[in-house]
Amino acid sequence: MPAPVFRFAPSPNGFLHLGHALSALLNFDMARATQGRLLLRIEDIDTTRCRPEFEAAILDDLVWLGVRWDGDVRRQSEHADDYQRVIDWLKTEDLVYPSFETRSDMARLVEHGHAGAAWPRDPDGAPLAPGRRRPWPLSVASPRPRREGALRLDMEQAIARTGALTFRETGAGPGGETGTITAKPEVWGDVILSRKHFPASYHVAVVLDDALQGVTHVVRGRDLFWATGIHRLLQALLGLQVPSYHHHRLVVDTAGRKLSKSTRATALRELRAQGVTPSDIRRLIEQA
């Protein structure tokens, strides 16, 4: 039986914090415990926020933590052609369609309402697009000329093609979900799969990368549990292998919020400067 393959895949849009340390160390420990391999992938498709200095800091912090990876680092920005081939295939299958709405358009749509009720939202709280077969209400449709936009997945058509899907969860979802889980991609509506500044969204890139790199075990934060539904749908459409999933707890601040770069969570580099050791980091994340 082939050795298990794990991966740690940070985005270089800021410095690593304790939440990243938990995920990196858990992947590293699980890979070593199963005589498997740990790959490092830099998810840098957000060309407006990702910077070389952040990537350099990530590599330095991981080495300091004692996390060792196998093989070369894969950078998503270097593999746009791989993702474009997937998008092109989805186009030929009529599974994606152009979308031109802006955040202002979506705000007007939410204000317009949905048959007198609140506009439906995805698990992250963002309003769902009306969909390919449900045109925008004239009262909120933008009068501006159409320019280059995004591509959305026709969720209804995609699900009709794949049928019901499941995935194996060895960790736990937000509600304690574990074992064989029914995938629910429909809760995301017609998700964006390609944007004008890069040929693929996170969902396309992560699914294809996992398959190309032979990843067998995806270990990541519980905040991505429901996104697995989209990933299972894309795997089924593209005929890709399905890894086992393990969603781990999140490290939160004193207000109970997930640590993130956007909330300026204390970076590992700051803790290092204060004299904190890698062993201290392990104790901190165990206690968090």
VEXKOLSE-340613 format. One record per residue (C-alpha): z, x, y; residue number from 1. Coordinates in Angstrom, 3 decimals. Example, Ala and Ser with C-alpha at 12.3 -4.5 7.8 and 13.67 -1.06 7.14 Angstrom:
residues 2
<Z:7.800 | X:12.300 | Y:-4.500 | k:1> .
<Z:7.140 | X:13.670 | Y:-1.060 | k:2> .
***
This chain:
residues 288
<Z:0.000 | X:0.000 | Y:0.000 | k:1> .
<Z:-0.918 | X:1.412 | Y:3.448 | k:2> .
<Z:1.942 | X:2.533 | Y:5.664 | k:3> .
<Z:3.073 | X:0.027 | Y:8.327 | k:4> .
<Z:1.683 | X:0.565 | Y:11.821 | k:5> .
<Z:3.726 | X:-0.350 | Y:14.904 | k:6> .
<Z:2.848 | X:0.039 | Y:18.565 | k:7> .
<Z:4.573 | X:0.256 | Y:21.934 | k:8> .
<Z:2.262 | X:-0.897 | Y:24.725 | k:9> .
<Z:3.664 | X:-0.639 | Y:28.279 | k:10> .
<Z:1.732 | X:-1.252 | Y:31.492 | k:11> .
<Z:1.786 | X:1.589 | Y:34.060 | k:12> .
<Z:2.487 | X:-0.688 | Y:37.018 | k:13> .
<Z:6.027 | X:0.562 | Y:37.533 | k:14> .
<Z:8.783 | X:2.623 | Y:35.926 | k:15> .
<Z:10.369 | X:1.797 | Y:32.563 | k:16> .
<Z:13.742 | X:0.036 | Y:32.572 | k:17> .
<Z:16.330 | X:-0.854 | Y:29.899 | k:18> .
<Z:14.205 | X:-3.731 | Y:28.588 | k:19> .
<Z:11.363 | X:-1.332 | Y:27.876 | k:20> .
<Z:13.799 | X:1.107 | Y:26.288 | k:21> .
<Z:14.978 | X:-1.612 | Y:23.881 | k:22> .
<Z:11.412 | X:-2.398 | Y:22.800 | k:23> .
<Z:10.337 | X:1.241 | Y:22.522 | k:24> .
<Z:13.400 | X:2.279 | Y:20.505 | k:25> .
<Z:13.189 | X:-0.766 | Y:18.242 | k:26> .
<Z:9.537 | X:-0.038 | Y:17.454 | k:27> .
<Z:10.336 | X:3.628 | Y:16.876 | k:28> .
<Z:13.326 | X:2.904 | Y:14.628 | k:29> .
<Z:11.477 | X:0.270 | Y:12.588 | k:30> .
<Z:8.489 | X:2.576 | Y:12.106 | k:31> .
<Z:10.674 | X:5.405 | Y:10.877 | k:32> .
<Z:12.761 | X:3.109 | Y:8.646 | k:33> .
<Z:9.612 | X:1.912 | Y:6.854 | k:34> .
<Z:7.899 | X:5.327 | Y:6.740 | k:35> .
<Z:5.340 | X:3.862 | Y:9.074 | k:36> .
<Z:3.505 | X:5.052 | Y:12.168 | k:37> .
<Z:4.163 | X:4.290 | Y:15.827 | k:38> .
<Z:1.220 | X:4.177 | Y:18.212 | k:39> .
<Z:1.391 | X:4.342 | Y:22.003 | k:40> .
<Z:-1.014 | X:2.191 | Y:24.008 | k:41> .
<Z:-1.224 | X:2.101 | Y:27.798 | k:42> .
<Z:-2.200 | X:-1.401 | Y:28.914 | k:43> .
<Z:-3.777 | X:-0.571 | Y:32.262 | k:44> .
<Z:-6.384 | X:-3.292 | Y:32.749 | k:45> .
<Z:-4.738 | X:-4.386 | Y:36.019 | k:46> .
<Z:-6.637 | X:-1.909 | Y:38.171 | k:47> .
<Z:-4.907 | X:-3.031 | Y:41.369 | k:48> .
<Z:-1.344 | X:-2.243 | Y:40.229 | k:49> .
<Z:-1.590 | X:0.446 | Y:37.529 | k:50> .
<Z:-1.266 | X:4.046 | Y:38.694 | k:51> .
<Z:-1.522 | X:7.465 | Y:37.007 | k:52> .
<Z:1.916 | X:8.482 | Y:38.280 | k:53> .
<Z:3.505 | X:5.529 | Y:36.505 | k:54> .
<Z:1.773 | X:6.462 | Y:33.248 | k:55> .
<Z:3.002 | X:10.043 | Y:33.575 | k:56> .
<Z:6.544 | X:8.731 | Y:34.133 | k:57> .
<Z:6.274 | X:6.482 | Y:31.064 | k:58> .
<Z:5.304 | X:9.388 | Y:28.831 | k:59> .
<Z:8.086 | X:11.532 | Y:30.269 | k:60> .
<Z:10.727 | X:8.802 | Y:29.815 | k:61> .
<Z:9.686 | X:8.168 | Y:26.208 | k:62> .
<Z:9.929 | X:11.849 | Y:25.325 | k:63> .
<Z:13.348 | X:11.979 | Y:26.980 | k:64> .
<Z:14.469 | X:8.927 | Y:24.958 | k:65> .
<Z:13.441 | X:10.674 | Y:21.753 | k:66> .
<Z:10.577 | X:8.281 | Y:21.041 | k:67> .
<Z:7.712 | X:10.064 | Y:19.303 | k:68> .
<Z:4.346 | X:8.457 | Y:18.693 | k:69> .
<Z:1.545 | X:9.254 | Y:16.287 | k:70> .
<Z:-1.992 | X:10.144 | Y:17.289 | k:71> .
<Z:-3.650 | X:9.925 | Y:20.676 | k:72> .
<Z:-2.667 | X:7.486 | Y:23.396 | k:73> .
<Z:-5.098 | X:4.563 | Y:23.751 | k:74> .
<Z:-5.765 | X:3.483 | Y:27.332 | k:75> .
<Z:-7.287 | X:0.056 | Y:27.716 | k:76> .
<Z:-9.150 | X:1.057 | Y:30.877 | k:77> .
<Z:-11.248 | X:3.415 | Y:28.734 | k:78> .
<Z:-12.424 | X:0.673 | Y:26.356 | k:79> .
<Z:-13.986 | X:-1.965 | Y:28.583 | k:80> .
<Z:-17.126 | X:-1.942 | Y:26.434 | k:81> .
<Z:-15.102 | X:-3.031 | Y:23.372 | k:82> .
<Z:-13.734 | X:-6.035 | Y:25.230 | k:83> .
<Z:-17.082 | X:-6.894 | Y:26.804 | k:84> .
<Z:-18.638 | X:-7.203 | Y:23.342 | k:85> .
<Z:-16.007 | X:-9.792 | Y:22.422 | k:86> .
<Z:-16.601 | X:-11.750 | Y:25.629 | k:87> .
<Z:-20.361 | X:-11.624 | Y:25.078 | k:88> .
<Z:-19.927 | X:-13.033 | Y:21.561 | k:89> .
<Z:-17.711 | X:-15.836 | Y:22.829 | k:90> .
<Z:-20.428 | X:-16.648 | Y:25.368 | k:91> .
<Z:-23.093 | X:-16.875 | Y:22.680 | k:92> .
<Z:-20.823 | X:-19.238 | Y:20.746 | k:93> .
<Z:-20.327 | X:-21.388 | Y:23.867 | k:94> .
<Z:-16.559 | X:-20.928 | Y:23.607 | k:95> .
<Z:-16.021 | X:-19.809 | Y:27.207 | k:96> .
<Z:-17.117 | X:-21.213 | Y:30.543 | k:97> .
<Z:-16.985 | X:-20.019 | Y:34.182 | k:98> .
<Z:-14.042 | X:-20.961 | Y:36.365 | k:99> .
<Z:-13.955 | X:-20.459 | Y:40.134 | k:100> .
<Z:-10.689 | X:-22.026 | Y:41.279 | k:101> .
<Z:-8.219 | X:-20.092 | Y:43.401 | k:102> .
<Z:-4.445 | X:-20.327 | Y:43.609 | k:103> .
<Z:-4.914 | X:-22.609 | Y:46.605 | k:104> .
<Z:-7.111 | X:-24.878 | Y:44.508 | k:105> .
<Z:-4.453 | X:-25.047 | Y:41.804 | k:106> .
<Z:-1.770 | X:-25.801 | Y:44.375 | k:107> .
<Z:-3.814 | X:-28.743 | Y:45.666 | k:108> .
<Z:-4.347 | X:-29.920 | Y:42.111 | k:109> .
<Z:-0.615 | X:-29.925 | Y:41.396 | k:110> .
<Z:0.013 | X:-31.798 | Y:44.645 | k:111> .
<Z:-2.640 | X:-34.366 | Y:43.668 | k:112> .
<Z:-0.715 | X:-35.092 | Y:40.479 | k:113> .
<Z:-1.754 | X:-36.298 | Y:37.041 | k:114> .
<Z:-2.007 | X:-40.069 | Y:36.634 | k:115> .
<Z:1.119 | X:-40.450 | Y:38.737 | k:116> .
<Z:3.048 | X:-37.836 | Y:36.741 | k:117> .
<Z:3.791 | X:-34.178 | Y:37.269 | k:118> .
<Z:0.826 | X:-31.909 | Y:36.564 | k:119> .
<Z:1.117 | X:-30.286 | Y:33.088 | k:120> .
<Z:2.151 | X:-26.632 | Y:32.943 | k:121> .
<Z:2.001 | X:-23.834 | Y:30.400 | k:122> .
<Z:5.096 | X:-22.170 | Y:28.835 | k:123> .
<Z:5.227 | X:-19.705 | Y:31.742 | k:124> .
<Z:5.325 | X:-22.556 | Y:34.247 | k:125> .
<Z:1.785 | X:-22.174 | Y:35.610 | k:126> .
<Z:-0.263 | X:-25.375 | Y:36.071 | k:127> .
<Z:-2.969 | X:-25.974 | Y:33.477 | k:128> .
<Z:-6.602 | X:-26.038 | Y:34.581 | k:129> .
<Z:-8.284 | X:-29.442 | Y:34.150 | k:130> .
<Z:-10.578 | X:-28.127 | Y:31.419 | k:131> .
<Z:-14.269 | X:-27.987 | Y:30.799 | k:132> .
<Z:-14.682 | X:-31.686 | Y:30.074 | k:133> .
<Z:-12.313 | X:-32.930 | Y:32.766 | k:134> .
<Z:-13.847 | X:-32.149 | Y:36.162 | k:135> .
<Z:-11.662 | X:-31.411 | Y:39.141 | k:136> .
<Z:-10.708 | X:-34.499 | Y:41.143 | k:137> .
<Z:-12.948 | X:-34.751 | Y:44.198 | k:138> .
<Z:-9.883 | X:-34.877 | Y:46.414 | k:139> .
<Z:-8.901 | X:-31.309 | Y:45.478 | k:140> .
<Z:-12.235 | X:-29.713 | Y:44.595 | k:141> .
<Z:-13.004 | X:-26.743 | Y:46.830 | k:142> .
<Z:-16.097 | X:-27.114 | Y:49.030 | k:143> .
<Z:-16.701 | X:-23.345 | Y:49.162 | k:144> .
<Z:-19.823 | X:-21.898 | Y:47.489 | k:145> .
<Z:-19.338 | X:-20.596 | Y:43.952 | k:146> .
<Z:-19.010 | X:-16.861 | Y:43.612 | k:147> .
<Z:-18.295 | X:-14.621 | Y:40.644 | k:148> .
<Z:-15.240 | X:-15.995 | Y:38.902 | k:149> .
<Z:-13.291 | X:-15.901 | Y:35.671 | k:150> .
<Z:-14.152 | X:-17.096 | Y:32.187 | k:151> .
<Z:-11.898 | X:-19.626 | Y:30.467 | k:152> .
<Z:-11.619 | X:-20.380 | Y:26.777 | k:153> .
<Z:-12.677 | X:-23.879 | Y:25.787 | k:154> .
<Z:-9.401 | X:-24.537 | Y:23.980 | k:155> .
<Z:-10.440 | X:-27.869 | Y:22.495 | k:156> .
<Z:-13.623 | X:-26.466 | Y:20.982 | k:157> .
<Z:-11.879 | X:-23.297 | Y:19.771 | k:158> .
<Z:-9.139 | X:-25.215 | Y:17.943 | k:159> .
<Z:-11.726 | X:-27.551 | Y:16.419 | k:160> .
<Z:-13.432 | X:-24.496 | Y:14.963 | k:161> .
<Z:-10.339 | X:-22.750 | Y:13.546 | k:162> .
<Z:-8.138 | X:-25.653 | Y:12.542 | k:163> .
<Z:-4.356 | X:-25.298 | Y:12.264 | k:164> .
<Z:-2.957 | X:-21.768 | Y:12.311 | k:165> .
<Z:0.374 | X:-20.107 | Y:11.528 | k:166> .
<Z:1.975 | X:-16.694 | Y:11.927 | k:167> .
<Z:4.854 | X:-14.833 | Y:10.285 | k:168> .
<Z:7.891 | X:-14.281 | Y:12.500 | k:169> .
<Z:10.575 | X:-11.846 | Y:11.353 | k:170> .
<Z:12.499 | X:-11.932 | Y:14.613 | k:171> .
<Z:13.173 | X:-15.155 | Y:16.489 | k:172> .
<Z:11.608 | X:-17.252 | Y:19.198 | k:173> .
<Z:13.421 | X:-18.659 | Y:22.254 | k:174> .
<Z:14.774 | X:-21.525 | Y:20.170 | k:175> .
<Z:15.593 | X:-19.403 | Y:17.133 | k:176> .
<Z:12.202 | X:-20.035 | Y:15.475 | k:177> .
<Z:11.635 | X:-17.711 | Y:12.515 | k:178> .
<Z:9.717 | X:-17.530 | Y:9.235 | k:179> .
<Z:6.322 | X:-19.251 | Y:9.069 | k:180> .
<Z:5.556 | X:-20.607 | Y:12.537 | k:181> .
<Z:2.865 | X:-23.113 | Y:13.468 | k:182> .
<Z:0.771 | X:-21.627 | Y:16.266 | k:183> .
<Z:0.432 | X:-23.839 | Y:19.352 | k:184> .
<Z:-2.355 | X:-22.388 | Y:21.495 | k:185> .
<Z:-3.036 | X:-25.801 | Y:23.020 | k:186> .
<Z:0.099 | X:-25.560 | Y:25.192 | k:187> .
<Z:-1.722 | X:-22.952 | Y:27.299 | k:188> .
<Z:-4.754 | X:-25.089 | Y:28.086 | k:189> .
<Z:-8.035 | X:-23.317 | Y:28.819 | k:190> .
<Z:-6.679 | X:-19.797 | Y:29.293 | k:191> .
<Z:-8.545 | X:-17.149 | Y:31.269 | k:192> .
<Z:-10.141 | X:-14.534 | Y:28.984 | k:193> .
<Z:-12.104 | X:-12.514 | Y:31.525 | k:194> .
<Z:-11.752 | X:-11.799 | Y:35.236 | k:195> .
<Z:-14.215 | X:-10.396 | Y:37.718 | k:196> .
<Z:-12.422 | X:-7.037 | Y:38.111 | k:197> .
<Z:-12.248 | X:-6.316 | Y:34.343 | k:198> .
<Z:-14.157 | X:-7.789 | Y:31.366 | k:199> .
<Z:-11.071 | X:-8.998 | Y:29.507 | k:200> .
<Z:-7.654 | X:-10.502 | Y:30.076 | k:201> .
<Z:-4.465 | X:-9.314 | Y:28.399 | k:202> .
<Z:-4.982 | X:-11.739 | Y:25.518 | k:203> .
<Z:-8.410 | X:-10.423 | Y:24.506 | k:204> .
<Z:-7.483 | X:-6.781 | Y:25.006 | k:205> .
<Z:-4.215 | X:-6.896 | Y:23.059 | k:206> .
<Z:-5.699 | X:-8.785 | Y:20.106 | k:207> .
<Z:-8.698 | X:-6.486 | Y:19.804 | k:208> .
<Z:-6.633 | X:-3.325 | Y:20.273 | k:209> .
<Z:-4.178 | X:-4.348 | Y:17.565 | k:210> .
<Z:-7.076 | X:-4.916 | Y:15.165 | k:211> .
<Z:-8.965 | X:-1.723 | Y:16.033 | k:212> .
<Z:-5.789 | X:0.341 | Y:15.751 | k:213> .
<Z:-4.780 | X:-1.224 | Y:12.440 | k:214> .
<Z:-1.471 | X:-2.531 | Y:13.784 | k:215> .
<Z:0.430 | X:-4.345 | Y:11.027 | k:216> .
<Z:3.686 | X:-5.121 | Y:12.874 | k:217> .
<Z:3.839 | X:-6.384 | Y:16.468 | k:218> .
<Z:7.367 | X:-5.941 | Y:17.822 | k:219> .
<Z:7.790 | X:-7.204 | Y:21.379 | k:220> .
<Z:10.002 | X:-9.251 | Y:23.686 | k:221> .
<Z:10.808 | X:-12.903 | Y:23.095 | k:222> .
<Z:9.082 | X:-13.825 | Y:26.361 | k:223> .
<Z:5.750 | X:-13.334 | Y:24.558 | k:224> .
<Z:6.614 | X:-15.568 | Y:21.603 | k:225> .
<Z:4.508 | X:-18.556 | Y:22.707 | k:226> .
<Z:1.560 | X:-16.313 | Y:23.657 | k:227> .
<Z:1.241 | X:-15.590 | Y:19.932 | k:228> .
<Z:-0.486 | X:-18.963 | Y:19.626 | k:229> .
<Z:-3.361 | X:-17.715 | Y:21.806 | k:230> .
<Z:-3.491 | X:-14.462 | Y:19.871 | k:231> .
<Z:-3.664 | X:-16.214 | Y:16.502 | k:232> .
<Z:-6.487 | X:-18.393 | Y:17.797 | k:233> .
<Z:-8.494 | X:-15.384 | Y:18.976 | k:234> .
<Z:-7.832 | X:-13.543 | Y:15.704 | k:235> .
<Z:-9.172 | X:-16.518 | Y:13.767 | k:236> .
<Z:-12.241 | X:-16.882 | Y:15.981 | k:237> .
<Z:-13.072 | X:-13.178 | Y:15.795 | k:238> .
<Z:-12.227 | X:-12.664 | Y:12.121 | k:239> .
<Z:-9.498 | X:-10.109 | Y:12.849 | k:240> .
<Z:-6.539 | X:-9.112 | Y:10.701 | k:241> .
<Z:-3.243 | X:-10.858 | Y:11.417 | k:242> .
<Z:-0.153 | X:-8.670 | Y:11.898 | k:243> .
<Z:3.425 | X:-9.695 | Y:11.266 | k:244> .
<Z:5.305 | X:-10.582 | Y:14.458 | k:245> .
<Z:8.864 | X:-9.722 | Y:15.447 | k:246> .
<Z:10.069 | X:-10.987 | Y:18.822 | k:247> .
<Z:13.301 | X:-9.383 | Y:19.953 | k:248> .
<Z:15.963 | X:-10.412 | Y:22.436 | k:249> .
<Z:15.545 | X:-9.627 | Y:26.122 | k:250> .
<Z:17.766 | X:-7.467 | Y:28.267 | k:251> .
<Z:18.926 | X:-9.583 | Y:31.212 | k:252> .
<Z:20.701 | X:-8.937 | Y:34.504 | k:253> .
<Z:24.020 | X:-10.391 | Y:35.640 | k:254> .
<Z:22.228 | X:-13.595 | Y:36.718 | k:255> .
<Z:20.728 | X:-14.011 | Y:33.244 | k:256> .
<Z:17.211 | X:-13.092 | Y:34.365 | k:257> .
<Z:14.954 | X:-10.904 | Y:32.249 | k:258> .
<Z:14.755 | X:-7.370 | Y:33.593 | k:259> .
<Z:11.384 | X:-6.754 | Y:35.195 | k:260> .
<Z:9.632 | X:-4.379 | Y:37.552 | k:261> .
<Z:9.043 | X:-7.212 | Y:40.018 | k:262> .
<Z:12.799 | X:-7.767 | Y:40.423 | k:263> .
<Z:13.337 | X:-4.022 | Y:40.852 | k:264> .
<Z:15.378 | X:-3.549 | Y:37.709 | k:265> .
<Z:17.062 | X:-0.149 | Y:37.617 | k:266> .
<Z:14.539 | X:2.327 | Y:36.242 | k:267> .
<Z:15.333 | X:4.751 | Y:33.444 | k:268> .
<Z:14.486 | X:7.553 | Y:35.868 | k:269> .
<Z:17.293 | X:6.445 | Y:38.162 | k:270> .
<Z:19.727 | X:6.307 | Y:35.249 | k:271> .
<Z:18.618 | X:9.768 | Y:34.161 | k:272> .
<Z:19.280 | X:11.082 | Y:37.665 | k:273> .
<Z:22.804 | X:9.646 | Y:37.426 | k:274> .
<Z:23.464 | X:11.710 | Y:34.292 | k:275> .
<Z:22.944 | X:8.963 | Y:31.702 | k:276> .
<Z:21.893 | X:10.358 | Y:28.295 | k:277> .
<Z:19.557 | X:8.905 | Y:25.652 | k:278> .
<Z:22.630 | X:8.080 | Y:23.558 | k:279> .
<Z:24.071 | X:6.224 | Y:26.541 | k:280> .
<Z:20.838 | X:4.228 | Y:26.800 | k:281> .
<Z:21.181 | X:3.118 | Y:23.201 | k:282> .
<Z:24.749 | X:1.986 | Y:23.837 | k:283> .
<Z:23.753 | X:0.188 | Y:27.039 | k:284> .
<Z:21.014 | X:-1.845 | Y:25.375 | k:285> .
<Z:23.283 | X:-2.688 | Y:22.429 | k:286> .
<Z:25.859 | X:-4.049 | Y:24.848 | k:287> .
<Z:23.345 | X:-5.887 | Y:27.111 | k:288> .
***
